[in-house]
Amino acid sequence: MLCIDYADIHPDIIVLGKSLSGGFLPVSACLSSDQIVMGLETGHHSSNFSEFTLGNVCVNAAIDVLIE
């Protein structure tokens, strides 16, 4: 679903912008490998809205639509 899937590019971190929820809510995300994430110190990579249930539900629904 990302451009890197079609190229020989392997970034350390990918930032997905605010349209991740399909335009319903401003939701962003950072994707990375386990190797990178496990190297972060606890509390240095969290978000104010990381436990925002409505945002998470919107993202899951938008991804389901993209997959279909």
PQR file with spaces between the fields and no chain letter, atoms N, CA, C, O and H, PARSE charges and radii, in Angstrom:
ATOM       1  N    MET     1       0.796   -1.204    0.000 -0.4000 1.5000
ATOM       2  CA   MET     1       0.000    0.000    0.000 -0.0000 2.0000
ATOM       3  C    MET     1       0.844    1.276    0.000  0.5500 1.7000
ATOM       4  O    MET     1       0.308    2.371   -0.168 -0.5500 1.4000
ATOM       5  N    LEU     2       2.150    1.143    0.185 -0.4000 1.5000
ATOM       6  CA   LEU     2       3.038    2.304    0.181 -0.0000 2.0000
ATOM       7  C    LEU     2       3.988    2.227   -1.009  0.5500 1.7000
ATOM       8  O    LEU     2       4.230    1.147   -1.548 -0.5500 1.4000
ATOM       9  H    LEU     2       2.586    0.253    0.321  0.4000 1.0000
ATOM      10  N    CYS     3       4.514    3.349   -1.407 -0.4000 1.5000
ATOM      11  CA   CYS     3       5.453    3.386   -2.536 -0.0000 2.0000
ATOM      12  C    CYS     3       6.670    2.497   -2.290  0.5500 1.7000
ATOM      13  O    CYS     3       7.214    1.925   -3.235 -0.5500 1.4000
ATOM      14  H    CYS     3       4.317    4.226   -0.969  0.4000 1.0000
ATOM      15  N    ILE     4       7.097    2.375   -1.056 -0.4000 1.5000
ATOM      16  CA   ILE     4       8.276    1.550   -0.772 -0.0000 2.0000
ATOM      17  C    ILE     4       8.031    0.080   -1.073  0.5500 1.7000
ATOM      18  O    ILE     4       8.978   -0.691   -1.228 -0.5500 1.4000
ATOM      19  H    ILE     4       6.655    2.839   -0.289  0.4000 1.0000
ATOM      20  N    ASP     5       6.755   -0.313   -1.159 -0.4000 1.5000
ATOM      21  CA   ASP     5       6.430   -1.695   -1.499 -0.0000 2.0000
ATOM      22  C    ASP     5       6.791   -2.018   -2.947  0.5500 1.7000
ATOM      23  O    ASP     5       6.910   -3.190   -3.306 -0.5500 1.4000
ATOM      24  H    ASP     5       5.985    0.313   -1.033  0.4000 1.0000
ATOM      25  N    TYR     6       6.963   -1.006   -3.773 -0.4000 1.5000
ATOM      26  CA   TYR     6       7.229   -1.193   -5.197 -0.0000 2.0000
ATOM      27  C    TYR     6       8.638   -0.777   -5.594  0.5500 1.7000
ATOM      28  O    TYR     6       8.974   -0.775   -6.778 -0.5500 1.4000
ATOM      29  H    TYR     6       6.866   -0.054   -3.482  0.4000 1.0000
ATOM      30  N    ALA     7       9.448   -0.431   -4.632 -0.4000 1.5000
ATOM      31  CA   ALA     7      10.822    0.001   -4.902 -0.0000 2.0000
ATOM      32  C    ALA     7      11.754   -0.693   -3.908  0.5500 1.7000
ATOM      33  O    ALA     7      11.304   -1.235   -2.898 -0.5500 1.4000
ATOM      34  H    ALA     7       9.175   -0.433   -3.670  0.4000 1.0000
ATOM      35  N    ASP     8      12.997   -0.673   -4.191 -0.4000 1.5000
ATOM      36  CA   ASP     8      13.974   -1.292   -3.287 -0.0000 2.0000
ATOM      37  C    ASP     8      14.437   -0.268   -2.258  0.5500 1.7000
ATOM      38  O    ASP     8      15.612    0.093   -2.195 -0.5500 1.4000
ATOM      39  H    ASP     8      13.362   -0.233   -5.011  0.4000 1.0000
ATOM      40  N    ILE     9      13.474    0.192   -1.449 -0.4000 1.5000
ATOM      41  CA   ILE     9      13.740    1.213   -0.427 -0.0000 2.0000
ATOM      42  C    ILE     9      13.355    0.630    0.924  0.5500 1.7000
ATOM      43  O    ILE     9      12.288    0.034    1.066 -0.5500 1.4000
ATOM      44  H    ILE     9      12.519   -0.101   -1.500  0.4000 1.0000
ATOM      45  N    HIS    10      14.223    0.800    1.916 -0.4000 1.5000
ATOM      46  CA   HIS    10      13.976    0.255    3.247 -0.0000 2.0000
ATOM      47  C    HIS    10      14.255    1.322    4.311  0.5500 1.7000
ATOM      48  O    HIS    10      15.310    1.301    4.944 -0.5500 1.4000
ATOM      49  H    HIS    10      15.090    1.284    1.801  0.4000 1.0000
ATOM      50  N    PRO    11      13.313    2.255    4.511 -0.5600 1.5000
ATOM      51  CA   PRO    11      13.534    3.320    5.495  0.2800 2.0000
ATOM      52  C    PRO    11      13.500    2.790    6.924  0.5500 1.7000
ATOM      53  O    PRO    11      12.885    1.762    7.205 -0.5500 1.4000
ATOM      54  N    ASP    12      14.168    3.506    7.816 -0.4000 1.5000
ATOM      55  CA   ASP    12      14.147    3.143    9.238 -0.0000 2.0000
ATOM      56  C    ASP    12      12.786    3.447    9.859  0.5500 1.7000
ATOM      57  O    ASP    12      12.259    2.663   10.648 -0.5500 1.4000
ATOM      58  H    ASP    12      14.668    4.341    7.587  0.4000 1.0000
ATOM      59  N    ILE    13      12.225    4.604    9.488 -0.4000 1.5000
ATOM      60  CA   ILE    13      10.940    5.035   10.037 -0.0000 2.0000
ATOM      61  C    ILE    13      10.097    5.624    8.909  0.5500 1.7000
ATOM      62  O    ILE    13      10.608    6.343    8.051 -0.5500 1.4000
ATOM      63  H    ILE    13      12.653    5.241    8.847  0.4000 1.0000
ATOM      64  N    ILE    14       8.801    5.311    8.920 -0.4000 1.5000
ATOM      65  CA   ILE    14       7.854    5.869    7.953 -0.0000 2.0000
ATOM      66  C    ILE    14       6.809    6.645    8.747  0.5500 1.7000
ATOM      67  O    ILE    14       6.252    6.125    9.714 -0.5500 1.4000
ATOM      68  H    ILE    14       8.386    4.727    9.617  0.4000 1.0000
ATOM      69  N    VAL    15       6.543    7.880    8.346 -0.4000 1.5000
ATOM      70  CA   VAL    15       5.529    8.701    9.000 -0.0000 2.0000
ATOM      71  C    VAL    15       4.320    8.779    8.075  0.5500 1.7000
ATOM      72  O    VAL    15       4.437    9.191    6.922 -0.5500 1.4000
ATOM      73  H    VAL    15       6.995    8.302    7.561  0.4000 1.0000
ATOM      74  N    LEU    16       3.164    8.382    8.586 -0.4000 1.5000
ATOM      75  CA   LEU    16       1.921    8.452    7.831 -0.0000 2.0000
ATOM      76  C    LEU    16       1.139    9.646    8.334  0.5500 1.7000
ATOM      77  O    LEU    16       0.925    9.788    9.538 -0.5500 1.4000
ATOM      78  H    LEU    16       3.069    8.046    9.523  0.4000 1.0000
ATOM      79  N    GLY    17       0.709   10.509    7.420 -0.4000 1.5000
ATOM      80  CA   GLY    17       0.095   11.780    7.782 -0.0000 2.0000
ATOM      81  C    GLY    17      -1.327   11.700    8.292  0.5500 1.7000
ATOM      82  O    GLY    17      -1.870   10.614    8.497 -0.5500 1.4000
ATOM      83  H    GLY    17       0.882   10.394    6.442  0.4000 1.0000
ATOM      84  N    LYS    18      -1.907   12.831    8.489 -0.4000 1.5000
ATOM      85  CA   LYS    18      -3.166   12.982    9.198 -0.0000 2.0000
ATOM      86  C    LYS    18      -4.394   12.417    8.492  0.5500 1.7000
ATOM      87  O    LYS    18      -5.478   12.416    9.075 -0.5500 1.4000
ATOM      88  H    LYS    18      -1.465   13.713    8.323  0.4000 1.0000
ATOM      89  N    SER    19      -4.265   11.942    7.272 -0.4000 1.5000
ATOM      90  CA   SER    19      -5.437   11.400    6.575 -0.0000 2.0000
ATOM      91  C    SER    19      -5.582    9.896    6.774  0.5500 1.7000
ATOM      92  O    SER    19      -6.351    9.255    6.057 -0.5500 1.4000
ATOM      93  H    SER    19      -3.384   11.943    6.797  0.4000 1.0000
ATOM      94  N    LEU    20      -4.883    9.337    7.701 -0.4000 1.5000
ATOM      95  CA   LEU    20      -4.872    7.896    7.931 -0.0000 2.0000
ATOM      96  C    LEU    20      -6.255    7.333    8.269  0.5500 1.7000
ATOM      97  O    LEU    20      -6.515    6.156    8.023 -0.5500 1.4000
ATOM      98  H    LEU    20      -4.258    9.857    8.283  0.4000 1.0000
ATOM      99  N    SER    21      -7.134    8.149    8.823 -0.4000 1.5000
ATOM     100  CA   SER    21      -8.470    7.677    9.201 -0.0000 2.0000
ATOM     101  C    SER    21      -9.480    7.833    8.068  0.5500 1.7000
ATOM     102  O    SER    21     -10.680    7.680    8.295 -0.5500 1.4000
ATOM     103  H    SER    21      -6.923    9.106    9.023  0.4000 1.0000
ATOM     104  N    GLY    22      -9.028    8.131    6.865 -0.4000 1.5000
ATOM     105  CA   GLY    22      -9.947    8.325    5.751 -0.0000 2.0000
ATOM     106  C    GLY    22     -10.571    9.700    5.739  0.5500 1.7000
ATOM     107  O    GLY    22     -11.580    9.907    5.065 -0.5500 1.4000
ATOM     108  H    GLY    22      -8.053    8.255    6.680  0.4000 1.0000
ATOM     109  N    GLY    23     -10.010   10.634    6.454 -0.4000 1.5000
ATOM     110  CA   GLY    23     -10.504   12.003    6.483 -0.0000 2.0000
ATOM     111  C    GLY    23     -11.505   12.292    7.589  0.5500 1.7000
ATOM     112  O    GLY    23     -11.956   13.430    7.720 -0.5500 1.4000
ATOM     113  H    GLY    23      -9.191   10.466    7.002  0.4000 1.0000
ATOM     114  N    PHE    24     -11.864   11.297    8.386 -0.4000 1.5000
ATOM     115  CA   PHE    24     -12.841   11.500    9.457 -0.0000 2.0000
ATOM     116  C    PHE    24     -12.221   12.218   10.652  0.5500 1.7000
ATOM     117  O    PHE    24     -12.828   13.134   11.206 -0.5500 1.4000
ATOM     118  H    PHE    24     -11.497   10.373    8.280  0.4000 1.0000
ATOM     119  N    LEU    25     -11.039   11.816   11.046 -0.4000 1.5000
ATOM     120  CA   LEU    25     -10.312   12.421   12.168 -0.0000 2.0000
ATOM     121  C    LEU    25      -8.852   12.606   11.775  0.5500 1.7000
ATOM     122  O    LEU    25      -8.347   11.851   10.944 -0.5500 1.4000
ATOM     123  H    LEU    25     -10.546   11.071   10.596  0.4000 1.0000
ATOM     124  N    PRO    26      -8.161   13.585   12.346 -0.5600 1.5000
ATOM     125  CA   PRO    26      -6.727   13.733   12.063  0.2800 2.0000
ATOM     126  C    PRO    26      -5.911   12.695   12.832  0.5500 1.7000
ATOM     127  O    PRO    26      -5.644   12.867   14.022 -0.5500 1.4000
ATOM     128  N    VAL    27      -5.518   11.622   12.154 -0.4000 1.5000
ATOM     129  CA   VAL    27      -4.760   10.545   12.790 -0.0000 2.0000
ATOM     130  C    VAL    27      -3.456   10.349   12.030  0.5500 1.7000
ATOM     131  O    VAL    27      -3.464   10.275   10.801 -0.5500 1.4000
ATOM     132  H    VAL    27      -5.735   11.482   11.188  0.4000 1.0000
ATOM     133  N    SER    28      -2.354   10.266   12.731 -0.4000 1.5000
ATOM     134  CA   SER    28      -1.042   10.016   12.142 -0.0000 2.0000
ATOM     135  C    SER    28      -0.431    8.789   12.793  0.5500 1.7000
ATOM     136  O    SER    28      -0.890    8.330   13.839 -0.5500 1.4000
ATOM     137  H    SER    28      -2.347   10.326   13.729  0.4000 1.0000
ATOM     138  N    ALA    29       0.619    8.262   12.155 -0.4000 1.5000
ATOM     139  CA   ALA    29       1.295    7.098   12.723 -0.0000 2.0000
ATOM     140  C    ALA    29       2.737    7.060   12.256  0.5500 1.7000
ATOM     141  O    ALA    29       3.084    7.632   11.223 -0.5500 1.4000
ATOM     142  H    ALA    29       0.991    8.635   11.305  0.4000 1.0000
ATOM     143  N    CYS    30       3.563    6.388   13.018 -0.4000 1.5000
ATOM     144  CA   CYS    30       4.947    6.113   12.633 -0.0000 2.0000
ATOM     145  C    CYS    30       5.108    4.598   12.571  0.5500 1.7000
ATOM     146  O    CYS    30       4.728    3.884   13.499 -0.5500 1.4000
ATOM     147  H    CYS    30       3.281    5.923   13.857  0.4000 1.0000
ATOM     148  N    LEU    31       5.675    4.119   11.468 -0.4000 1.5000
ATOM     149  CA   LEU    31       5.936    2.690   11.302 -0.0000 2.0000
ATOM     150  C    LEU    31       7.432    2.463   11.336  0.5500 1.7000
ATOM     151  O    LEU    31       8.203    3.266   10.811 -0.5500 1.4000
ATOM     152  H    LEU    31       5.984    4.699   10.714  0.4000 1.0000
ATOM     153  N    SER    32       7.839    1.375   11.952 -0.4000 1.5000
ATOM     154  CA   SER    32       9.256    1.053   12.027 -0.0000 2.0000
ATOM     155  C    SER    32       9.428   -0.435   12.308  0.5500 1.7000
ATOM     156  O    SER    32       8.471   -1.136   12.635 -0.5500 1.4000
ATOM     157  H    SER    32       7.213    0.722   12.379  0.4000 1.0000
ATOM     158  N    SER    33      10.641   -0.891   12.176 -0.4000 1.5000
ATOM     159  CA   SER    33      10.936   -2.301   12.461 -0.0000 2.0000
ATOM     160  C    SER    33      11.010   -2.522   13.973  0.5500 1.7000
ATOM     161  O    SER    33      11.170   -1.578   14.747 -0.5500 1.4000
ATOM     162  H    SER    33      11.418   -0.321   11.910  0.4000 1.0000
ATOM     163  N    ASP    34      10.890   -3.786   14.371 -0.4000 1.5000
ATOM     164  CA   ASP    34      11.031   -4.120   15.787 -0.0000 2.0000
ATOM     165  C    ASP    34      12.399   -3.704   16.318  0.5500 1.7000
ATOM     166  O    ASP    34      12.517   -3.271   17.464 -0.5500 1.4000
ATOM     167  H    ASP    34      10.760   -4.552   13.742  0.4000 1.0000
ATOM     168  N    GLN    35      13.419   -3.832   15.495 -0.4000 1.5000
ATOM     169  CA   GLN    35      14.781   -3.483   15.907 -0.0000 2.0000
ATOM     170  C    GLN    35      14.869   -2.011   16.306  0.5500 1.7000
ATOM     171  O    GLN    35      15.499   -1.684   17.311 -0.5500 1.4000
ATOM     172  H    GLN    35      13.323   -4.183   14.564  0.4000 1.0000
ATOM     173  N    ILE    36      14.257   -1.132   15.546 -0.4000 1.5000
ATOM     174  CA   ILE    36      14.280    0.305   15.853 -0.0000 2.0000
ATOM     175  C    ILE    36      13.428    0.589   17.086  0.5500 1.7000
ATOM     176  O    ILE    36      13.878    1.274   18.004 -0.5500 1.4000
ATOM     177  H    ILE    36      13.745   -1.397   14.729  0.4000 1.0000
ATOM     178  N    VAL    37      12.208    0.071   17.116 -0.4000 1.5000
ATOM     179  CA   VAL    37      11.276    0.354   18.212 -0.0000 2.0000
ATOM     180  C    VAL    37      11.816   -0.146   19.549  0.5500 1.7000
ATOM     181  O    VAL    37      11.687    0.540   20.563 -0.5500 1.4000
ATOM     182  H    VAL    37      11.842   -0.486   16.370  0.4000 1.0000
ATOM     183  N    MET    38      12.409   -1.313   19.560 -0.4000 1.5000
ATOM     184  CA   MET    38      12.924   -1.864   20.811 -0.0000 2.0000
ATOM     185  C    MET    38      14.108   -1.056   21.351  0.5500 1.7000
ATOM     186  O    MET    38      14.452   -1.179   22.527 -0.5500 1.4000
ATOM     187  H    MET    38      12.514   -1.870   18.736  0.4000 1.0000
ATOM     188  N    GLY    39      14.725   -0.244   20.518 -0.4000 1.5000
ATOM     189  CA   GLY    39      15.833    0.596   20.951 -0.0000 2.0000
ATOM     190  C    GLY    39      15.393    1.908   21.574  0.5500 1.7000
ATOM     191  O    GLY    39      16.218    2.636   22.125 -0.5500 1.4000
ATOM     192  H    GLY    39      14.446   -0.143   19.563  0.4000 1.0000
ATOM     193  N    LEU    40      14.102    2.225   21.495 -0.4000 1.5000
ATOM     194  CA   LEU    40      13.594    3.462   22.081 -0.0000 2.0000
ATOM     195  C    LEU    40      13.392    3.293   23.575  0.5500 1.7000
ATOM     196  O    LEU    40      13.008    2.222   24.045 -0.5500 1.4000
ATOM     197  H    LEU    40      13.431    1.633   21.047  0.4000 1.0000
ATOM     198  N    GLU    41      13.654    4.359   24.315 -0.4000 1.5000
ATOM     199  CA   GLU    41      13.442    4.316   25.758 -0.0000 2.0000
ATOM     200  C    GLU    41      11.960    4.498   26.062  0.5500 1.7000
ATOM     201  O    GLU    41      11.261    5.218   25.349 -0.5500 1.4000
ATOM     202  H    GLU    41      13.966    5.229   23.933  0.4000 1.0000
ATOM     203  N    THR    42      11.484    3.854   27.109 -0.4000 1.5000
ATOM     204  CA   THR    42      10.088    3.948   27.507 -0.0000 2.0000
ATOM     205  C    THR    42       9.692    5.400   27.740  0.5500 1.7000
ATOM     206  O    THR    42      10.386    6.141   28.436 -0.5500 1.4000
ATOM     207  H    THR    42      12.052    3.269   27.688  0.4000 1.0000
ATOM     208  N    GLY    43       8.561    5.798   27.147 -0.4000 1.5000
ATOM     209  CA   GLY    43       8.052    7.154   27.325 -0.0000 2.0000
ATOM     210  C    GLY    43       8.568    8.165   26.329  0.5500 1.7000
ATOM     211  O    GLY    43       8.072    9.292   26.305 -0.5500 1.4000
ATOM     212  H    GLY    43       7.997    5.196   26.582  0.4000 1.0000
ATOM     213  N    HIS    44       9.540    7.818   25.506 -0.4000 1.5000
ATOM     214  CA   HIS    44      10.102    8.767   24.546 -0.0000 2.0000
ATOM     215  C    HIS    44       9.442    8.695   23.174  0.5500 1.7000
ATOM     216  O    HIS    44       9.848    9.413   22.259 -0.5500 1.4000
ATOM     217  H    HIS    44       9.943    6.903   25.526  0.4000 1.0000
ATOM     218  N    HIS    45       8.450    7.855   23.017 -0.4000 1.5000
ATOM     219  CA   HIS    45       7.850    7.670   21.703 -0.0000 2.0000
ATOM     220  C    HIS    45       6.329    7.577   21.762  0.5500 1.7000
ATOM     221  O    HIS    45       5.718    7.013   20.854 -0.5500 1.4000
ATOM     222  H    HIS    45       8.121    7.271   23.760  0.4000 1.0000
ATOM     223  N    SER    46       5.718    8.102   22.780 -0.4000 1.5000
ATOM     224  CA   SER    46       4.271    8.012   22.913 -0.0000 2.0000
ATOM     225  C    SER    46       3.598    9.260   22.338  0.5500 1.7000
ATOM     226  O    SER    46       4.262   10.170   21.842 -0.5500 1.4000
ATOM     227  H    SER    46       6.214    8.560   23.518  0.4000 1.0000
ATOM     228  N    SER    47       2.284    9.279   22.417 -0.4000 1.5000
ATOM     229  CA   SER    47       1.503   10.373   21.863 -0.0000 2.0000
ATOM     230  C    SER    47       0.386   10.748   22.826  0.5500 1.7000
ATOM     231  O    SER    47      -0.038    9.940   23.652 -0.5500 1.4000
ATOM     232  H    SER    47       1.745    8.540   22.820  0.4000 1.0000
ATOM     233  N    ASN    48      -0.079   11.971   22.706 -0.4000 1.5000
ATOM     234  CA   ASN    48      -1.219   12.407   23.519 -0.0000 2.0000
ATOM     235  C    ASN    48      -2.467   11.591   23.219  0.5500 1.7000
ATOM     236  O    ASN    48      -3.284   11.340   24.105 -0.5500 1.4000
ATOM     237  H    ASN    48       0.265   12.627   22.034  0.4000 1.0000
ATOM     238  N    PHE    49      -2.608   11.177   21.959 -0.4000 1.5000
ATOM     239  CA   PHE    49      -3.829   10.509   21.529 -0.0000 2.0000
ATOM     240  C    PHE    49      -3.610    9.035   21.194  0.5500 1.7000
ATOM     241  O    PHE    49      -4.405    8.458   20.452 -0.5500 1.4000
ATOM     242  H    PHE    49      -1.944   11.380   21.239  0.4000 1.0000
ATOM     243  N    SER    50      -2.567    8.418   21.714 -0.4000 1.5000
ATOM     244  CA   SER    50      -2.249    7.038   21.351 -0.0000 2.0000
ATOM     245  C    SER    50      -3.315    6.043   21.812  0.5500 1.7000
ATOM     246  O    SER    50      -3.399    4.939   21.274 -0.5500 1.4000
ATOM     247  H    SER    50      -1.922    8.887   22.317  0.4000 1.0000
ATOM     248  N    GLU    51      -4.116    6.413   22.783 -0.4000 1.5000
ATOM     249  CA   GLU    51      -5.168    5.519   23.259 -0.0000 2.0000
ATOM     250  C    GLU    51      -6.543    6.068   22.909  0.5500 1.7000
ATOM     251  O    GLU    51      -7.513    5.824   23.628 -0.5500 1.4000
ATOM     252  H    GLU    51      -4.047    7.310   23.220  0.4000 1.0000
ATOM     253  N    PHE    52      -6.631    6.811   21.804 -0.4000 1.5000
ATOM     254  CA   PHE    52      -7.877    7.404   21.340 -0.0000 2.0000
ATOM     255  C    PHE    52      -8.653    6.347   20.553  0.5500 1.7000
ATOM     256  O    PHE    52      -8.406    6.147   19.364 -0.5500 1.4000
ATOM     257  H    PHE    52      -5.843    7.009   21.221  0.4000 1.0000
ATOM     258  N    THR    53      -9.585    5.678   21.216 -0.4000 1.5000
ATOM     259  CA   THR    53     -10.278    4.526   20.653 -0.0000 2.0000
ATOM     260  C    THR    53     -11.012    4.858   19.360  0.5500 1.7000
ATOM     261  O    THR    53     -10.947    4.074   18.413 -0.5500 1.4000
ATOM     262  H    THR    53      -9.786    5.841   22.182  0.4000 1.0000
ATOM     263  N    LEU    54     -11.703    5.985   19.284 -0.4000 1.5000
ATOM     264  CA   LEU    54     -12.432    6.347   18.067 -0.0000 2.0000
ATOM     265  C    LEU    54     -11.472    6.501   16.893  0.5500 1.7000
ATOM     266  O    LEU    54     -11.775    6.065   15.782 -0.5500 1.4000
ATOM     267  H    LEU    54     -11.756    6.622   20.053  0.4000 1.0000
ATOM     268  N    GLY    55     -10.332    7.111   17.127 -0.4000 1.5000
ATOM     269  CA   GLY    55      -9.333    7.255   16.071 -0.0000 2.0000
ATOM     270  C    GLY    55      -8.838    5.914   15.579  0.5500 1.7000
ATOM     271  O    GLY    55      -8.689    5.710   14.374 -0.5500 1.4000
ATOM     272  H    GLY    55     -10.085    7.466   18.029  0.4000 1.0000
ATOM     273  N    ASN    56      -8.581    4.992   16.502 -0.4000 1.5000
ATOM     274  CA   ASN    56      -8.119    3.653   16.129 -0.0000 2.0000
ATOM     275  C    ASN    56      -9.169    2.904   15.321  0.5500 1.7000
ATOM     276  O    ASN    56      -8.833    2.215   14.358 -0.5500 1.4000
ATOM     277  H    ASN    56      -8.703    5.158   17.481  0.4000 1.0000
ATOM     278  N    VAL    57     -10.440    3.033   15.702 -0.4000 1.5000
ATOM     279  CA   VAL    57     -11.524    2.383   14.966 -0.0000 2.0000
ATOM     280  C    VAL    57     -11.626    2.952   13.552  0.5500 1.7000
ATOM     281  O    VAL    57     -11.823    2.204   12.594 -0.5500 1.4000
ATOM     282  H    VAL    57     -10.713    3.593   16.484  0.4000 1.0000
ATOM     283  N    CYS    58     -11.490    4.275   13.418 -0.4000 1.5000
ATOM     284  CA   CYS    58     -11.549    4.910   12.099 -0.0000 2.0000
ATOM     285  C    CYS    58     -10.410    4.435   11.203  0.5500 1.7000
ATOM     286  O    CYS    58     -10.622    4.167   10.020 -0.5500 1.4000
ATOM     287  H    CYS    58     -11.330    4.882   14.196  0.4000 1.0000
ATOM     288  N    VAL    59      -9.223    4.330   11.750 -0.4000 1.5000
ATOM     289  CA   VAL    59      -8.076    3.855   10.976 -0.0000 2.0000
ATOM     290  C    VAL    59      -8.305    2.424   10.515  0.5500 1.7000
ATOM     291  O    VAL    59      -8.068    2.107    9.349 -0.5500 1.4000
ATOM     292  H    VAL    59      -9.051    4.548   12.711  0.4000 1.0000
ATOM     293  N    ASN    60      -8.761    1.559   11.407 -0.4000 1.5000
ATOM     294  CA   ASN    60      -9.023    0.170   11.024 -0.0000 2.0000
ATOM     295  C    ASN    60     -10.058    0.086    9.905  0.5500 1.7000
ATOM     296  O    ASN    60      -9.895   -0.701    8.973 -0.5500 1.4000
ATOM     297  H    ASN    60      -8.954    1.816   12.354  0.4000 1.0000
ATOM     298  N    ALA    61     -11.122    0.890    9.986 -0.4000 1.5000
ATOM     299  CA   ALA    61     -12.155    0.883    8.951 -0.0000 2.0000
ATOM     300  C    ALA    61     -11.603    1.394    7.621  0.5500 1.7000
ATOM     301  O    ALA    61     -11.905    0.830    6.569 -0.5500 1.4000
ATOM     302  H    ALA    61     -11.255    1.530   10.743  0.4000 1.0000
ATOM     303  N    ALA    62     -10.801    2.452    7.658 -0.4000 1.5000
ATOM     304  CA   ALA    62     -10.222    2.993    6.422 -0.0000 2.0000
ATOM     305  C    ALA    62      -9.274    1.990    5.774  0.5500 1.7000
ATOM     306  O    ALA    62      -9.267    1.854    4.550 -0.5500 1.4000
ATOM     307  H    ALA    62     -10.556    2.910    8.512  0.4000 1.0000
ATOM     308  N    ILE    63      -8.489    1.298    6.559 -0.4000 1.5000
ATOM     309  CA   ILE    63      -7.568    0.282    6.012 -0.0000 2.0000
ATOM     310  C    ILE    63      -8.354   -0.893    5.429  0.5500 1.7000
ATOM     311  O    ILE    63      -7.977   -1.435    4.390 -0.5500 1.4000
ATOM     312  H    ILE    63      -8.495    1.408    7.553  0.4000 1.0000
ATOM     313  N    ASP    64      -9.446   -1.288    6.091 -0.4000 1.5000
ATOM     314  CA   ASP    64     -10.296   -2.354    5.557 -0.0000 2.0000
ATOM     315  C    ASP    64     -10.837   -1.986    4.183  0.5500 1.7000
ATOM     316  O    ASP    64     -10.871   -2.822    3.280 -0.5500 1.4000
ATOM     317  H    ASP    64      -9.753   -0.848    6.935  0.4000 1.0000
ATOM     318  N    VAL    65     -11.261   -0.734    4.024 -0.4000 1.5000
ATOM     319  CA   VAL    65     -11.772   -0.267    2.716 -0.0000 2.0000
ATOM     320  C    VAL    65     -10.668   -0.321    1.672  0.5500 1.7000
ATOM     321  O    VAL    65     -10.914   -0.751    0.545 -0.5500 1.4000
ATOM     322  H    VAL    65     -11.234   -0.055    4.757  0.4000 1.0000
ATOM     323  N    LEU    66      -9.463    0.104    2.016 -0.4000 1.5000
ATOM     324  CA   LEU    66      -8.353    0.073    1.073 -0.0000 2.0000
ATOM     325  C    LEU    66      -8.024   -1.356    0.647  0.5500 1.7000
ATOM     326  O    LEU    66      -7.741   -1.602   -0.526 -0.5500 1.4000
ATOM     327  H    LEU    66      -9.263    0.454    2.932  0.4000 1.0000
ATOM     328  N    ILE    67      -8.059   -2.287    1.576 -0.4000 1.5000
ATOM     329  CA   ILE    67      -7.750   -3.677    1.266 -0.0000 2.0000
ATOM     330  C    ILE    67      -8.793   -4.291    0.353  0.5500 1.7000
ATOM     331  O    ILE    67      -8.460   -5.065   -0.545 -0.5500 1.4000
ATOM     332  H    ILE    67      -8.289   -2.087    2.529  0.4000 1.0000
ATOM     333  N    GLU    68     -10.082   -3.941    0.582 -0.4000 1.5000
ATOM     334  CA   GLU    68     -11.143   -4.463   -0.274 -0.0000 2.0000
ATOM     335  C    GLU    68     -10.972   -3.966   -1.689  0.5500 1.7000
ATOM     336  O    GLU    68     -11.774   -4.300   -2.562 -0.5500 1.4000
ATOM     337  H    GLU    68     -10.352   -3.312    1.311  0.4000 1.0000
